[in-house]
Amino acid sequence: MNKEKIRKTLISIENWCKDNEISIFYGSINNNTFTKVEWTKTTENAWKEYLLTLIKTSSKLIIIDIIPNDIDKHKREIRTYKEAIENEELQVFENALSVLNNTIGEIANLKLNYFHDNVCYGYTQIAEWNDQYLTVQVAFQNKNEEIVNKTQYILSKLKEFNDDTVSPTLEKLSEERIEELARKITSLENYITEKNPVQRTEIANSVLKHELFSEYSNIWMVRNRADNIYETEIRPMLEEKIRKKVLELKLKGLKKVEISSKLNISPGMVNRFYYTDK
């Protein structure tokens, strides 16, 4: 896929809005107090069908939220993160970086939103390398901010139009249901101990497939909440265990290189914990 495909789509959308006298506001939707629904068609020009619904509702304003590949602005955070990971996880991270280095400045995620009768109708287009962007984003994202809030995927019962231009009704996933499924995933031993984020994603997908979820937006919300739990709760727990082991071996007189070999962790991780208190 052409790496500039979404950018070209954005230009087409901006021209369409100009031709149809639709005002554009560039920004994000952060308020979750209103109902949000997501357009689910994924055909080549699905955005055109989505915008036709805007015309039918006589809306005159569309909100465009652009998430670019900006990893070049986070070199220090990425370098620090790489020093704290190891083996397969480091390899996956490096592979993601190699992909993203060829798409810097391009759009990873493009979201359109408009309001009608206090309902927010959204459309999202995602680059084929968006998963790699999310993998690297872990290095510099705000750990206190759930990824699910960043992606803006909050679904509810769809308002159907008479001409069936809106997709069939989807199951509404409440925050409680998202949390329940994410906790189910993150309670699995193989998920907790798996260092490779790609493999953790596969574990999450298998659980959600068993739950009979097929709509990608639903899967994304739960999977990203599970990722957030891993980063904010599970990883710190695992790293604390490693820290204690490093200090125990240090007290026994082992050198850094010996500790790295014995625990099968990177020298960077040994350095991270070697001079910390008990």
Secondary structure, 3 states (H helix, E strand, C coil): CCCCHHHHHHHHHHHHHHHCCCEEEECCCCCCCCEEEECCCCCCCHHHHHHHHHHHCCCCEEEEEEEECCHHHCHHHHHHHHHHCCHHHHHHHHHHHHHHCCCCCCEEEEEEEEEECCEEEEEEEECCCHHHHHHHHCCCCCCCCCHHHHHCCCCCCCCCCCCCCCCCCCCCCCHHHHHHHHHHHHCCHHHHHCCCHHHHHHHHHHHHHHCCCCCHHHHHHHHHHHHHHHHHHHHHHHHHHHHHHHHHHHHCCCCHHHHHHHHCCCHHHHHHHHCCCC
